[in-house]
């Protein structure tokens, strides 16, 4: 039986690497797309490409979502059964500083891939998954589901919303099997170190190893629906195996604040955190020793932020038979365990 071929953009990222592992176990041939860089950035897939017995069914090519001719050539040469578009400028705070680039890669990048499918007449062969985000909801009703109005509050979210509607439009106009996975925050040991979840677990691990005394955060009261990336990538695959294309919210249905994430991380190393002060003067301190471990720095505030994101994934549970497996506490423990092993 001929192997299915999957093309994954953003293969060196957290989701791309987990999805690659998942699809290889499913018997796929996987082609990853990565941007050319002067430094090595393949750490998350090194276990595949640098193994003593390299995985035969995996290869990667250089590509860039801002280059339409490059994207067209890639889709034509790979001729994939499934495309997972996971590549993006994914930092919300950074998108305020580089809004045009964010729009070009996150918004128009999606259009370029879908146009390649259309131009190459692959509508009947190639299925397309678009990595959407809970950020497109903004400050709106809670919990958020597929029928919740969108109100994006950042250049990143606006670009992702353009990509969302482009995916819907190409599905309707050209009969492409194209879906949006509206994934809420999903984390894991492979999460980038500038994302708040990983920033916390890494900093707490460094405090435990006596490599730092405290760390800085922004909005401590922001609430997010945090799930496990390993759980969520399965939903991506399930969406493309469905009988009909549709869009799905993927979430745990429970939200926790940044403060709660900090508390849970410190609990792993047997430190109880207390809080005092308000606003920029609020600090987190060790309840036993009294020393300050967390401070607030306005540089990490977003010009506009979302108070709470909490998803309702009833549709995915009903139609895809997908459910989150990892609890919030289990997720933090997994990340803390991983970072403590890395930091000596």
DRENDO-1510 file (C-alpha; in Angstrom, 1 decimal, always signed):
<recs>
REC; n; res; u; v; w
REC; 1; UNK; +0.0; +0.0; +0.0 .
REC; 2; UNK; +1.3; +3.4; -1.0 .
REC; 3; UNK; +2.3; +5.6; +1.9 .
REC; 4; UNK; +0.5; +8.9; +2.4 .
REC; 5; UNK; +2.6; +12.0; +1.9 .
REC; 6; UNK; +2.3; +14.9; +4.4 .
REC; 7; UNK; +3.9; +18.3; +3.8 .
REC; 8; UNK; +4.4; +20.2; +7.1 .
REC; 9; UNK; +5.4; +23.9; +7.2 .
REC; 10; UNK; +7.0; +25.0; +10.4 .
REC; 11; UNK; +8.4; +21.5; +11.0 .
REC; 12; UNK; +11.1; +22.7; +13.4 .
REC; 13; UNK; +8.6; +24.2; +15.7 .
REC; 14; UNK; +6.9; +22.6; +18.7 .
REC; 15; UNK; +3.8; +21.5; +16.9 .
REC; 16; UNK; +5.7; +20.6; +13.7 .
REC; 17; UNK; +8.1; +18.3; +15.5 .
REC; 18; UNK; +5.3; +16.6; +17.5 .
REC; 19; UNK; +3.2; +16.2; +14.4 .
REC; 20; UNK; +6.1; +14.7; +12.5 .
REC; 21; UNK; +6.6; +12.1; +15.3 .
REC; 22; UNK; +2.9; +11.3; +15.2 .
REC; 23; UNK; +2.6; +10.9; +11.4 .
REC; 24; UNK; +5.7; +8.8; +11.1 .
REC; 25; UNK; +4.2; +6.4; +13.6 .
REC; 26; UNK; +1.1; +6.3; +11.4 .
REC; 27; UNK; +3.2; +5.2; +8.5 .
REC; 28; UNK; +3.3; +8.5; +6.6 .
REC; 29; UNK; +6.1; +9.8; +4.4 .
REC; 30; UNK; +6.8; +13.3; +5.9 .
REC; 31; UNK; +8.4; +16.3; +4.1 .
REC; 32; UNK; +9.1; +19.2; +6.4 .
REC; 33; UNK; +9.5; +22.8; +5.3 .
REC; 34; UNK; +12.0; +25.0; +7.2 .
REC; 35; UNK; +13.4; +28.5; +6.6 .
REC; 36; UNK; +17.0; +28.7; +5.8 .
REC; 37; UNK; +19.1; +30.1; +8.6 .
REC; 38; UNK; +22.7; +30.8; +9.3 .
REC; 39; UNK; +22.4; +29.0; +12.6 .
REC; 40; UNK; +21.1; +25.4; +13.3 .
REC; 41; UNK; +17.5; +25.4; +14.4 .
REC; 42; UNK; +16.6; +21.7; +14.1 .
REC; 43; UNK; +16.9; +20.9; +17.8 .
REC; 44; UNK; +13.3; +19.6; +18.0 .
REC; 45; UNK; +13.7; +17.2; +15.1 .
REC; 46; UNK; +17.4; +16.2; +15.7 .
REC; 47; UNK; +16.2; +12.8; +17.1 .
REC; 48; UNK; +14.8; +12.1; +13.5 .
REC; 49; UNK; +17.5; +13.6; +11.2 .
REC; 50; UNK; +20.6; +12.9; +13.3 .
REC; 51; UNK; +19.7; +9.5; +14.6 .
REC; 52; UNK; +22.2; +6.6; +14.1 .
REC; 53; UNK; +19.5; +5.1; +11.9 .
REC; 54; UNK; +18.0; +8.1; +10.1 .
REC; 55; UNK; +14.3; +7.8; +9.5 .
REC; 56; UNK; +13.8; +6.9; +5.8 .
REC; 57; UNK; +10.4; +8.4; +5.5 .
REC; 58; UNK; +11.4; +11.9; +6.6 .
REC; 59; UNK; +13.1; +14.7; +4.7 .
REC; 60; UNK; +13.1; +18.4; +4.8 .
REC; 61; UNK; +13.3; +21.2; +2.3 .
REC; 62; UNK; +13.9; +24.9; +2.5 .
REC; 63; UNK; +10.9; +27.2; +2.0 .
REC; 64; UNK; +9.4; +30.5; +3.0 .
REC; 65; UNK; +5.7; +31.4; +3.2 .
REC; 66; UNK; +6.5; +34.9; +1.9 .
REC; 67; UNK; +7.7; +33.5; -1.4 .
REC; 68; UNK; +4.8; +32.4; -3.6 .
REC; 69; UNK; +7.0; +30.9; -6.4 .
REC; 70; UNK; +8.8; +28.8; -3.8 .
REC; 71; UNK; +5.6; +27.6; -2.3 .
REC; 72; UNK; +4.2; +26.7; -5.7 .
REC; 73; UNK; +7.3; +24.7; -6.6 .
REC; 74; UNK; +7.3; +22.9; -3.2 .
REC; 75; UNK; +3.6; +21.8; -3.5 .
REC; 76; UNK; +4.2; +20.7; -7.1 .
REC; 77; UNK; +7.3; +18.6; -6.4 .
REC; 78; UNK; +6.1; +17.0; -3.2 .
REC; 79; UNK; +2.5; +16.4; -4.5 .
REC; 80; UNK; +1.2; +15.8; -1.0 .
REC; 81; UNK; -1.9; +14.1; +0.2 .
REC; 82; UNK; -2.1; +16.4; +3.2 .
REC; 83; UNK; -0.6; +19.8; +4.0 .
REC; 84; UNK; -0.3; +21.0; +7.6 .
REC; 85; UNK; +0.4; +24.8; +7.6 .
REC; 86; UNK; +2.0; +25.3; +11.0 .
REC; 87; UNK; +4.6; +27.9; +10.1 .
REC; 88; UNK; +4.0; +31.4; +11.4 .
REC; 89; UNK; +5.4; +34.5; +13.2 .
REC; 90; UNK; +3.7; +33.2; +16.4 .
REC; 91; UNK; +4.7; +35.8; +19.0 .
REC; 92; UNK; +1.7; +38.0; +19.9 .
REC; 93; UNK; +3.8; +40.7; +21.5 .
REC; 94; UNK; +6.3; +40.7; +18.7 .
REC; 95; UNK; +3.5; +41.2; +16.1 .
REC; 96; UNK; +3.0; +44.7; +17.4 .
REC; 97; UNK; +6.6; +45.5; +16.4 .
REC; 98; UNK; +6.6; +43.7; +13.0 .
REC; 99; UNK; +2.9; +43.8; +11.9 .
REC; 100; UNK; +3.6; +43.9; +8.2 .
REC; 101; UNK; +5.9; +40.8; +8.3 .
REC; 102; UNK; +3.3; +39.0; +10.5 .
REC; 103; UNK; +0.6; +39.8; +8.0 .
REC; 104; UNK; +2.7; +38.6; +5.1 .
REC; 105; UNK; +3.7; +35.3; +6.6 .
REC; 106; UNK; +0.7; +34.4; +8.8 .
REC; 107; UNK; -2.0; +35.8; +6.6 .
REC; 108; UNK; -0.8; +35.8; +3.0 .
REC; 109; UNK; +1.3; +32.7; +3.5 .
REC; 110; UNK; -1.9; +30.7; +3.9 .
REC; 111; UNK; -3.3; +32.2; +0.7 .
REC; 112; UNK; -0.1; +31.2; -1.2 .
REC; 113; UNK; -0.5; +27.6; -0.2 .
REC; 114; UNK; -4.2; +27.4; -1.1 .
REC; 115; UNK; -3.5; +29.1; -4.4 .
REC; 116; UNK; -0.8; +26.5; -5.1 .
REC; 117; UNK; -3.4; +23.8; -4.5 .
REC; 118; UNK; -5.8; +25.5; -6.8 .
REC; 119; UNK; -3.4; +26.4; -9.6 .
REC; 120; UNK; -2.0; +22.8; -9.6 .
REC; 121; UNK; -5.5; +21.4; -9.7 .
REC; 122; UNK; -4.9; +19.3; -6.6 .
REC; 123; UNK; -8.4; +19.9; -5.1 .
REC; 124; UNK; -9.4; +16.2; -5.3 .
REC; 125; UNK; -6.0; +15.0; -3.9 .
REC; 126; UNK; -4.6; +17.4; -1.3 .
REC; 127; UNK; -6.2; +18.1; +2.0 .
REC; 128; UNK; -5.2; +21.3; +3.8 .
REC; 129; UNK; -5.0; +22.0; +7.6 .
REC; 130; UNK; -4.6; +25.6; +8.7 .
REC; 131; UNK; -3.3; +26.2; +12.2 .
REC; 132; UNK; -5.6; +28.9; +13.6 .
REC; 133; UNK; -5.5; +30.2; +17.1 .
REC; 134; UNK; -7.8; +31.2; +20.0 .
REC; 135; UNK; -6.3; +34.7; +19.8 .
REC; 136; UNK; -8.7; +35.4; +16.9 .
REC; 137; UNK; -11.6; +35.5; +19.5 .
REC; 138; UNK; -10.1; +38.4; +21.5 .
REC; 139; UNK; -12.2; +39.7; +24.4 .
REC; 140; UNK; -15.6; +38.1; +23.8 .
REC; 141; UNK; -18.0; +35.6; +25.2 .
REC; 142; UNK; -16.7; +32.8; +27.4 .
REC; 143; UNK; -16.4; +29.9; +26.7 .
REC; 144; UNK; -15.5; +30.3; +23.0 .
REC; 145; UNK; -16.7; +27.9; +20.4 .
REC; 146; UNK; -17.0; +27.7; +16.6 .
REC; 147; UNK; -20.0; +30.1; +16.7 .
REC; 148; UNK; -18.4; +32.8; +18.9 .
REC; 149; UNK; -17.8; +36.2; +17.2 .
REC; 150; UNK; -14.2; +37.1; +16.4 .
REC; 151; UNK; -12.7; +40.2; +17.8 .
REC; 152; UNK; -8.9; +40.0; +17.3 .
REC; 153; UNK; -6.7; +42.3; +19.5 .
REC; 154; UNK; -3.3; +42.0; +17.9 .
REC; 155; UNK; -1.6; +42.1; +14.5 .
REC; 156; UNK; -0.9; +38.4; +14.9 .
REC; 157; UNK; -4.6; +37.6; +15.6 .
REC; 158; UNK; -5.7; +39.8; +12.7 .
REC; 159; UNK; -3.4; +38.0; +10.3 .
REC; 160; UNK; -4.6; +34.6; +11.6 .
REC; 161; UNK; -8.2; +35.7; +11.1 .
REC; 162; UNK; -7.4; +36.6; +7.5 .
REC; 163; UNK; -5.9; +33.1; +7.1 .
REC; 164; UNK; -9.0; +31.6; +8.7 .
REC; 165; UNK; -11.5; +33.2; +6.3 .
REC; 166; UNK; -9.2; +32.5; +3.4 .
REC; 167; UNK; -9.3; +28.8; +4.3 .
REC; 168; UNK; -13.1; +28.9; +4.5 .
REC; 169; UNK; -13.4; +30.8; +1.2 .
REC; 170; UNK; -11.2; +28.3; -0.7 .
REC; 171; UNK; -13.2; +25.5; +0.8 .
REC; 172; UNK; -16.4; +27.0; -0.4 .
REC; 173; UNK; -15.3; +28.4; -3.7 .
REC; 174; UNK; -13.0; +25.7; -5.0 .
REC; 175; UNK; -14.2; +22.6; -3.1 .
REC; 176; UNK; -10.8; +22.1; -1.4 .
REC; 177; UNK; -10.8; +19.9; +1.7 .
REC; 178; UNK; -9.5; +22.7; +3.9 .
REC; 179; UNK; -10.0; +23.0; +7.6 .
REC; 180; UNK; -9.2; +25.4; +10.5 .
REC; 181; UNK; -8.0; +24.1; +13.8 .
REC; 182; UNK; -8.7; +26.8; +16.3 .
REC; 183; UNK; -6.3; +25.6; +18.9 .
REC; 184; UNK; -6.1; +27.2; +22.4 .
REC; 185; UNK; -2.8; +27.5; +24.2 .
REC; 186; UNK; -0.9; +24.2; +24.0 .
REC; 187; UNK; +2.4; +23.7; +25.6 .
REC; 188; UNK; +5.1; +21.1; +26.3 .
REC; 189; UNK; +8.8; +20.6; +26.8 .
REC; 190; UNK; +9.5; +21.6; +23.2 .
REC; 191; UNK; +7.8; +25.0; +23.6 .
REC; 192; UNK; +9.9; +28.0; +22.6 .
REC; 193; UNK; +11.7; +29.6; +25.6 .
REC; 194; UNK; +10.1; +33.1; +24.9 .
REC; 195; UNK; +6.6; +31.8; +25.4 .
REC; 196; UNK; +5.3; +32.5; +28.9 .
REC; 197; UNK; +4.7; +28.9; +29.9 .
REC; 198; UNK; +8.2; +27.8; +29.0 .
REC; 199; UNK; +9.7; +31.0; +30.3 .
REC; 200; UNK; +8.2; +30.2; +33.7 .
REC; 201; UNK; +9.3; +26.5; +33.9 .
REC; 202; UNK; +12.8; +27.4; +32.7 .
REC; 203; UNK; +13.2; +30.3; +35.1 .
REC; 204; UNK; +11.9; +28.3; +38.1 .
REC; 205; UNK; +14.3; +25.5; +37.2 .
REC; 206; UNK; +17.2; +28.0; +37.0 .
REC; 207; UNK; +16.2; +29.3; +40.5 .
REC; 208; UNK; +16.3; +25.8; +41.8 .
REC; 209; UNK; +19.7; +25.3; +40.3 .
REC; 210; UNK; +20.9; +28.6; +41.9 .
REC; 211; UNK; +21.5; +30.2; +38.4 .
REC; 212; UNK; +19.2; +33.1; +39.1 .
REC; 213; UNK; +17.3; +34.8; +42.0 .
REC; 214; UNK; +14.1; +36.0; +40.3 .
REC; 215; UNK; +12.5; +36.5; +36.9 .
REC; 216; UNK; +10.2; +39.0; +35.2 .
REC; 217; UNK; +6.7; +38.6; +33.8 .
REC; 218; UNK; +4.0; +40.8; +32.3 .
REC; 219; UNK; +0.3; +40.4; +32.9 .
REC; 220; UNK; +0.0; +38.0; +35.8 .
REC; 221; UNK; -3.8; +37.9; +35.7 .
REC; 222; UNK; -4.3; +36.9; +32.1 .
REC; 223; UNK; -6.2; +33.6; +32.0 .
REC; 224; UNK; -5.6; +31.0; +29.3 .
REC; 225; UNK; -6.9; +27.5; +28.5 .
REC; 226; UNK; -3.6; +25.5; +28.6 .
REC; 227; UNK; -3.4; +22.1; +27.1 .
REC; 228; UNK; -0.8; +19.6; +26.0 .
REC; 229; UNK; +0.7; +20.0; +22.5 .
REC; 230; UNK; +1.0; +16.2; +22.2 .
REC; 231; UNK; -2.7; +15.9; +22.7 .
REC; 232; UNK; -3.6; +18.6; +20.3 .
REC; 233; UNK; -1.6; +17.5; +17.3 .
REC; 234; UNK; -3.7; +14.4; +17.2 .
REC; 235; UNK; -6.8; +16.6; +16.5 .
REC; 236; UNK; -5.0; +18.1; +13.5 .
REC; 237; UNK; -4.8; +14.7; +11.9 .
REC; 238; UNK; -8.3; +13.7; +12.9 .
REC; 239; UNK; -9.7; +16.8; +11.1 .
REC; 240; UNK; -8.2; +15.7; +7.8 .
REC; 241; UNK; -9.5; +12.2; +8.2 .
REC; 242; UNK; -13.1; +13.4; +8.7 .
REC; 243; UNK; -15.7; +12.7; +5.9 .
REC; 244; UNK; -16.3; +16.4; +5.4 .
REC; 245; UNK; -14.1; +19.5; +6.0 .
REC; 246; UNK; -15.1; +21.7; +8.9 .
REC; 247; UNK; -13.5; +24.0; +11.5 .
REC; 248; UNK; -13.0; +23.0; +15.1 .
REC; 249; UNK; -12.1; +24.5; +18.5 .
REC; 250; UNK; -9.6; +22.4; +20.4 .
REC; 251; UNK; -9.3; +23.2; +24.1 .
REC; 252; UNK; -9.5; +21.7; +27.6 .
REC; 253; UNK; -12.4; +23.8; +28.7 .
REC; 254; UNK; -10.6; +25.0; +31.8 .
REC; 255; UNK; -8.6; +28.3; +32.2 .
REC; 256; UNK; -5.8; +29.2; +34.6 .
REC; 257; UNK; -4.0; +32.5; +35.2 .
REC; 258; UNK; -0.4; +33.2; +34.7 .
REC; 259; UNK; -0.1; +33.4; +38.5 .
REC; 260; UNK; -1.5; +29.9; +38.8 .
REC; 261; UNK; +1.0; +28.6; +36.3 .
REC; 262; UNK; +3.8; +30.2; +38.4 .
REC; 263; UNK; +2.4; +28.7; +41.6 .
REC; 264; UNK; +2.2; +25.2; +40.1 .
REC; 265; UNK; +5.7; +25.4; +38.7 .
REC; 266; UNK; +7.2; +26.4; +42.1 .
REC; 267; UNK; +5.1; +23.7; +43.8 .
REC; 268; UNK; +7.1; +21.2; +41.8 .
REC; 269; UNK; +10.3; +22.3; +43.6 .
REC; 270; UNK; +8.5; +22.6; +47.0 .
REC; 271; UNK; +8.2; +26.3; +47.1 .
REC; 272; UNK; +4.9; +28.0; +48.1 .
REC; 273; UNK; +4.4; +31.3; +46.4 .
REC; 274; UNK; +2.6; +34.3; +48.0 .
REC; 275; UNK; +1.7; +37.6; +46.3 .
REC; 276; UNK; +1.7; +41.1; +47.5 .
REC; 277; UNK; +1.4; +44.6; +45.9 .
REC; 278; UNK; -0.7; +45.7; +43.0 .
REC; 279; UNK; +0.0; +46.5; +39.3 .
REC; 280; UNK; +3.6; +47.1; +38.4 .
REC; 281; UNK; +4.6; +46.7; +42.1 .
REC; 282; UNK; +3.1; +43.2; +42.5 .
REC; 283; UNK; +5.7; +40.6; +43.4 .
REC; 284; UNK; +5.7; +36.8; +44.0 .
REC; 285; UNK; +7.6; +35.7; +47.0 .
REC; 286; UNK; +8.7; +32.5; +48.8 .
REC; 287; UNK; +6.2; +32.1; +51.7 .
REC; 288; UNK; +8.8; +30.4; +53.9 .
REC; 289; UNK; +11.9; +32.5; +53.2 .
REC; 290; UNK; +10.3; +35.8; +52.1 .
REC; 291; UNK; +12.6; +36.4; +49.2 .
REC; 292; UNK; +11.1; +37.8; +46.0 .
REC; 293; UNK; +11.1; +35.4; +43.1 .
REC; 294; UNK; +8.8; +37.1; +40.5 .
REC; 295; UNK; +8.5; +40.7; +39.5 .
REC; 296; UNK; +6.4; +42.6; +36.9 .
REC; 297; UNK; +8.0; +44.4; +34.0 .
REC; 298; UNK; +5.8; +46.6; +31.7 .
REC; 299; UNK; +8.0; +45.7; +28.7 .
REC; 300; UNK; +6.1; +42.4; +28.6 .
REC; 301; UNK; +2.7; +44.0; +28.5 .
REC; 302; UNK; +0.8; +43.9; +25.2 .
REC; 303; UNK; -0.7; +47.2; +23.9 .
REC; 304; UNK; -4.0; +45.3; +23.9 .
REC; 305; UNK; -4.5; +42.0; +25.8 .
REC; 306; UNK; -7.2; +39.4; +26.3 .
REC; 307; UNK; -8.5; +38.9; +29.8 .
REC; 308; UNK; -9.5; +35.2; +29.4 .
REC; 309; UNK; -9.6; +32.5; +26.8 .
REC; 310; UNK; -11.4; +29.3; +27.6 .
REC; 311; UNK; -12.6; +27.0; +24.8 .
REC; 312; UNK; -15.6; +24.7; +24.3 .
REC; 313; UNK; -14.5; +21.7; +22.2 .
REC; 314; UNK; -17.8; +19.9; +22.3 .
REC; 315; UNK; -17.9; +19.7; +18.5 .
REC; 316; UNK; -14.5; +18.1; +18.2 .
REC; 317; UNK; -15.5; +15.6; +21.0 .
REC; 318; UNK; -18.7; +14.8; +19.2 .
REC; 319; UNK; -17.5; +14.6; +15.6 .
REC; 320; UNK; -13.8; +13.7; +15.8 .
REC; 321; UNK; -14.0; +11.7; +19.1 .
REC; 322; UNK; -11.1; +13.8; +20.3 .
REC; 323; UNK; -10.6; +14.6; +24.0 .
REC; 324; UNK; -7.7; +16.2; +25.9 .
REC; 325; UNK; -5.7; +13.6; +27.9 .
REC; 326; UNK; -3.4; +15.8; +30.0 .
REC; 327; UNK; -4.5; +18.0; +32.9 .
REC; 328; UNK; -3.1; +21.4; +33.7 .
REC; 329; UNK; -1.1; +20.1; +36.7 .
REC; 330; UNK; +0.3; +17.2; +34.7 .
REC; 331; UNK; +1.4; +19.6; +31.9 .
REC; 332; UNK; +3.3; +21.8; +34.3 .
REC; 333; UNK; +4.9; +18.8; +35.9 .
REC; 334; UNK; +6.0; +17.5; +32.5 .
REC; 335; UNK; +7.6; +20.8; +31.6 .
REC; 336; UNK; +9.3; +21.3; +34.9 .
REC; 337; UNK; +10.7; +17.7; +34.8 .
REC; 338; UNK; +12.1; +18.3; +31.4 .
REC; 339; UNK; +13.7; +21.7; +32.2 .
REC; 340; UNK; +15.2; +20.5; +35.4 .
REC; 341; UNK; +17.0; +17.7; +33.4 .
REC; 342; UNK; +18.3; +20.3; +30.9 .
REC; 343; UNK; +19.5; +22.8; +33.4 .
REC; 344; UNK; +22.4; +21.5; +35.5 .
</recs>
